Amino acid sequence: MLTILNKHQPLRTILLSWMVLVAGIAAAQERPAWPYSPKWLQPFWLDDVMEGESVLFIRDSASEAARGSVLFPIQEIVSVRSSSGETTYEQGIDYRFEPGSREIIIPVGSRIVTTPSSELRRPANSQRHRLTHRDGNGEILFGATLEYHQMQTQVTYKKANNEWPVPMATFDRAALPVTLKKLSNREPVSIVLLGDSISTGCNASAWGNGAPFHPAYQDLLVQHLEAHYDTQVTLTNLSVGGTSTPWGISKIEEVAKHKPDLVILAFGMNDSAGHSAQTYGKNTATMIANTRTLLPKAEFILVASMLGNRDWITLNHDVFPHYRDELAALCAPGIALADMTSVWNEFLKRKQDADLTGNGVNHPNDFGHRVYAQVLSTLLIDPQ
């Protein structure tokens, strides 16, 4: 942005524009960089240590201890930190747990943020978006930016066991041969991401401009690929919030203009409001075919979406596994599946949606963005 003086602009307007520009530059300069480390992208289902799992500790009343659960039984807690990463809490004072259990208890007087269950609801028609609770009692609290993030806590722990029944993404050099060959040869790689608001980065703390400035999943993926392969990875993000697969079809010519080696298609959350699984699958197949008409060598990762809050009456949870199956049926050499649907389904068997959500209904938090990046990177990097 450059302000150009001309005789038709009032000096006050020019000065105000300049002040806004300087303030923006200063804020960007003061914002700390995310401390990338390969450990953050180690697939959680393979590692003996769970890094920075998010928990929102809920209490039933102001006088009671709060509780929350992690995904795996705990052998030893390595650290419990605020969502910003700025405060580390003390075991026995701020929290306690029984080895072998998944539950962490927050006693009265702890410094850890706890939230009454009543605060996660709002009266009907009191918010910008109507998020009617499935039980009919008001609405789910909507978090426009980092409201849920600020109520959540990071837990890093050694697992007592690593049992995970969900079939997970695996590295297969034959699945995406063109992209993997270029990466292995340290050639520049171009990626285009086409999806909905999840893929714009919504509710990652970097997107919300808050500590710890955790990147959205696509930016984490780029960091990890560049660090592992020592090459340049360019990601063009064409995602737009509120979109679904029919809109995606309309953007294929723009996708092709960037000449991607790899296209990541990440729709489903908004399709669930009105598109059948068959329509969703057909639309995805059309995006692939139309892209390959223009770029015959293009490869694809198809993202089966995370699940949203089951208590939101508008969301049709039943359709997501069928969407995933439609994507799986499209897979062949050059087309791979990133199945977030199955991962989230298991998450919600072990944890509350409030532990994982970025906005209360249908976006991931920092931990969720990291899991997205882990699943995607496993398709592109051999974790062994």
PEKAJO-V814796 format. One record per residue. N is the residue number from 0. PSI is psi in degrees with one decimal (* if undefined). OMEGA is omega as a letter, one per 20 degrees, with the letter a starting at -180 (none if undefined). D_LAST is the distance of its C-alpha to the last C-alpha in Angstrom with 1 decimal. Layout:
BEGIN
n=[N,N]
psi=[PSI,PSI]
omega=[OMEGA,OMEGA]
d_last=[D_LAST,D_LAST]
END
This chain:
BEGIN
n=[0,1,2,3,4,5,6,7,8,9,10,11,12,13,14,15,16,17,18,19,20,21,22,23,24,25,26,27,28,29,30,31,32,33,34,35,36,37,38,39,40,41,42,43,44,45,46,47,48,49,50,51,52,53,54,55,56,57,58,59,60,61,62,63,64,65,66,67,68,69,70,71,72,73,74,75,76,77,78,79,80,81,82,83,84,85,86,87,88,89,90,91,92,93,94,95,96,97,98,99,100,101,102,103,104,105,106,107,108,109,110,111,112,113,114,115,116,117,118,119,120,121,122,123,124,125,126,127,128,129,130,131,132,133,134,135,136,137,138,139,140,141,142,143,144,145,146,147,148,149,150,151,152,153,154,155,156,157,158,159,160,161,162,163,164,165,166,167,168,169,170,171,172,173,174,175,176,177,178,179,180,181,182,183,184,185,186,187,188,189,190,191,192,193,194,195,196,197,198,199,200,201,202,203,204,205,206,207,208,209,210,211,212,213,214,215,216,217,218,219,220,221,222,223,224,225,226,227,228,229,230,231,232,233,234,235,236,237,238,239,240,241,242,243,244,245,246,247,248,249,250,251,252,253,254,255,256,257,258,259,260,261,262,263,264,265,266,267,268,269,270,271,272,273,274,275,276,277,278,279,280,281,282,283,284,285,286,287,288,289,290,291,292,293,294,295,296,297,298,299,300,301,302,303,304,305,306,307,308,309,310,311,312,313,314,315,316,317,318,319,320,321,322,323,324,325,326,327,328,329,330,331,332,333,334,335,336,337,338,339,340,341,342,343,344,345,346,347,348,349,350,351,352,353,354,355,356,357,358,359,360,361,362,363,364,365,366,367,368,369,370,371,372,373,374,375,376,377,378,379,380,381,382,383]
psi=[129.2,127.3,124.2,126.9,137.5,163.0,-13.8,-9.8,128.4,140.7,-36.5,-41.9,-40.8,-43.7,-42.0,-41.5,-42.2,-40.2,-41.2,-41.9,-46.3,-42.4,-40.2,-42.0,-42.4,-42.5,-41.7,-38.0,-31.9,-18.9,120.2,148.0,145.7,128.9,80.5,137.0,140.7,-24.0,-31.1,-23.8,4.7,125.6,125.6,-29.4,-8.9,-20.8,147.0,-12.2,130.2,119.0,120.3,41.4,139.3,139.2,134.2,111.1,119.3,134.7,149.8,-25.3,165.6,-20.1,-2.6,157.9,154.1,159.4,155.0,162.5,148.5,174.9,-33.5,154.3,142.1,126.0,-45.9,136.8,126.6,-45.1,150.9,121.3,157.0,160.4,-28.5,-17.1,1.4,-20.0,130.6,132.0,160.1,129.7,141.4,-19.3,-53.1,-22.4,162.6,160.8,161.9,123.2,136.1,-12.0,169.2,-2.1,139.0,133.2,134.5,110.4,161.0,134.9,-5.8,152.5,-12.7,138.1,126.9,155.2,125.8,141.4,-29.8,-25.7,-12.5,7.5,153.2,154.4,153.2,138.6,26.5,-1.9,164.9,-41.3,134.0,113.5,64.1,129.6,143.7,-28.5,1.0,-0.6,82.1,-156.6,156.5,136.4,126.5,130.6,102.6,-34.6,-93.0,25.1,-46.5,-39.4,-43.4,-15.3,-9.8,162.5,145.1,129.9,123.7,127.9,156.2,134.0,139.7,-29.1,165.3,31.8,123.4,105.6,-5.6,126.5,124.8,165.5,142.0,155.8,127.8,108.1,-26.3,-13.1,-42.2,65.4,-38.1,-49.0,-45.2,-33.4,-43.9,-43.1,-45.9,-30.7,5.8,35.3,149.7,142.6,136.6,130.7,138.3,131.9,127.0,117.3,-160.5,-157.3,-30.0,-40.6,-5.7,-10.9,8.2,131.5,3.3,148.2,-28.3,-41.9,-38.5,0.7,44.6,157.6,141.6,18.3,43.4,128.3,158.6,162.8,-38.4,-33.8,-36.9,-42.3,-45.2,-45.9,-44.5,-42.4,-43.5,-40.4,-40.8,-43.1,-7.3,52.2,172.7,128.4,119.8,121.4,122.2,119.0,110.0,10.3,147.7,135.1,145.4,5.0,164.9,-175.0,-34.9,-40.4,-40.0,-40.3,-37.8,-12.8,5.7,-36.3,-38.9,-39.2,-48.6,-28.3,-27.4,-0.5,55.9,145.1,-34.4,132.0,127.8,117.8,122.1,76.9,171.8,-40.3,-44.7,-29.4,-32.1,-18.0,-11.9,-0.9,131.8,163.8,-39.0,-42.9,-43.7,-46.5,-42.6,-42.6,-41.0,-43.0,-36.8,-41.3,-42.5,-49.0,-43.4,-35.8,-43.8,-19.8,-36.5,-32.5,86.2,-25.7,2.1,140.8,165.2,142.4,125.1,120.5,115.7,119.2,151.9,168.0,147.6,-170.5,119.8,-21.1,-3.5,118.4,-26.0,-26.1,130.3,93.5,-29.4,-25.1,-21.5,-44.0,-32.8,-37.2,-47.0,-42.9,-36.5,-40.9,-41.8,-36.4,-19.6,-11.3,140.0,175.8,124.1,-3.9,118.7,158.4,131.5,100.9,87.8,-21.3,-48.9,-37.4,-48.4,-34.1,-42.5,-38.4,-47.2,-8.1,-23.9,-19.3,170.4,151.5,-34.9,-22.9,-26.1,-17.2,151.3,-26.9,0.7,-20.3,-49.5,22.3,148.9,158.1,-168.0,-45.9,-43.3,-42.2,-37.1,-39.0,-41.0,-48.9,-36.1,-44.5,-45.8,-44.2,-27.6,-29.7,-18.8,-13.0,129.9,114.9,-7.9,*]
omega=[r,r,a,a,r,a,a,a,r,a,a,r,a,a,r,r,a,r,r,r,a,r,r,r,a,r,r,a,a,a,a,r,r,a,a,r,r,a,a,a,r,a,a,a,r,a,r,r,r,a,r,r,a,r,r,a,a,r,a,r,a,a,a,r,r,a,r,a,r,a,a,r,a,r,a,r,r,r,r,a,r,a,r,a,a,a,r,a,a,r,a,r,a,a,r,r,r,r,a,r,r,a,r,a,r,a,r,a,r,r,a,r,r,a,r,a,a,a,r,r,r,r,r,r,a,a,r,r,r,a,a,r,a,r,r,a,r,a,r,r,r,r,a,a,a,a,r,r,a,r,a,a,r,r,r,a,r,a,r,r,a,a,a,a,a,r,a,r,r,r,r,a,a,a,a,a,a,a,a,r,r,r,a,r,r,r,r,a,r,r,r,r,r,a,a,a,r,a,r,a,a,r,r,a,r,r,r,r,r,r,j,r,r,a,r,a,a,r,r,r,r,r,a,r,a,a,a,a,a,r,a,r,r,r,r,a,r,a,r,r,r,a,r,a,r,r,r,r,a,a,a,r,r,r,a,r,a,r,a,r,a,r,r,r,a,r,r,a,a,r,a,a,a,a,r,r,a,r,r,r,r,r,r,r,r,r,r,a,a,r,a,r,a,a,a,a,a,r,a,r,r,a,r,a,r,r,r,a,a,a,r,a,a,a,r,a,a,a,a,r,r,r,r,a,r,r,r,a,r,a,a,r,a,r,a,a,r,a,r,a,a,r,a,r,r,r,a,r,a,a,r,r,a,r,a,a,r,a,r,a,a,r,r,r,r,a,r,r,r,r,r,a,r,a,r,a,r,r,a,a,r,a,a,none]
d_last=[45.1,48.3,51.7,54.6,58.1,60.9,64.4,63.7,61.1,62.5,61.4,60.3,57.8,56.5,56.1,54.4,51.9,51.3,50.8,48.3,46.4,46.5,45.4,42.4,41.4,41.8,39.8,36.9,37.2,37.2,34.2,31.3,28.1,25.0,22.9,19.6,16.6,12.9,13.1,15.3,12.8,10.0,10.4,13.3,12.8,9.6,11.0,13.9,15.8,17.3,18.2,21.6,22.3,25.8,28.8,32.4,34.6,37.6,40.9,43.8,46.5,47.0,47.9,44.9,41.5,38.6,35.5,32.1,29.0,25.3,22.7,21.7,23.9,24.1,23.7,24.5,25.2,23.8,26.0,28.2,29.1,31.3,29.9,30.8,29.0,32.3,33.3,31.5,33.2,34.2,33.4,36.7,38.6,36.8,34.7,34.2,32.1,31.9,28.8,27.3,28.8,27.4,30.7,31.6,35.3,36.9,40.4,43.5,43.8,40.0,39.1,36.3,37.3,38.4,39.9,42.7,41.8,45.0,43.6,41.0,44.0,46.7,50.1,50.4,50.9,50.2,47.2,46.7,44.5,45.7,43.0,45.0,43.5,43.3,45.7,48.2,48.5,48.1,45.0,41.4,41.2,40.0,37.9,38.6,36.4,35.0,37.2,34.5,32.1,34.9,35.3,31.6,29.8,26.3,24.9,21.9,21.4,19.6,19.3,21.5,19.4,16.5,18.4,17.8,19.7,18.9,16.9,14.4,13.2,10.4,9.3,12.1,13.3,16.7,17.2,17.9,18.5,21.0,19.2,15.9,18.0,19.9,17.0,15.5,19.1,19.6,22.4,23.6,22.6,24.9,24.1,26.9,26.6,29.4,29.8,31.9,32.3,28.8,27.6,30.3,28.5,31.1,31.0,28.1,29.7,29.6,31.4,33.9,34.3,33.6,31.6,28.7,28.6,25.3,24.5,24.6,21.4,22.0,22.5,19.4,17.5,19.4,18.8,15.0,15.2,17.8,16.1,12.8,14.7,17.9,20.2,22.7,22.0,25.2,25.4,28.8,29.3,32.2,31.8,35.0,35.6,37.5,36.5,35.6,34.9,38.5,38.2,34.9,36.7,39.3,36.8,35.3,37.6,36.5,32.8,33.6,35.5,32.3,30.9,27.4,24.6,23.0,25.1,23.8,26.5,26.6,29.8,31.0,32.2,35.6,35.8,36.0,39.4,41.0,38.9,38.3,35.0,36.6,37.8,34.4,32.7,35.5,35.4,31.6,32.2,35.1,33.0,30.6,33.5,35.5,32.7,32.1,35.9,35.7,32.2,31.4,27.9,26.7,23.6,23.1,21.0,23.3,22.9,24.4,26.0,25.6,28.7,31.6,33.9,35.3,38.6,39.4,42.0,41.3,37.7,37.3,34.2,34.8,34.1,30.5,28.9,31.2,30.1,26.4,27.6,29.5,26.5,24.4,27.4,27.1,23.6,23.4,21.9,22.1,22.2,19.3,19.7,18.6,20.1,21.2,24.2,22.6,20.6,24.0,25.9,23.9,24.2,27.9,28.2,27.0,28.3,31.2,31.1,32.6,29.4,27.4,30.1,30.9,34.4,35.3,35.0,32.4,30.2,27.0,27.2,24.8,22.4,22.7,22.1,18.9,17.7,18.8,16.8,13.6,14.3,15.3,12.6,10.0,12.3,12.2,8.9,5.5,3.8,0.0]
END
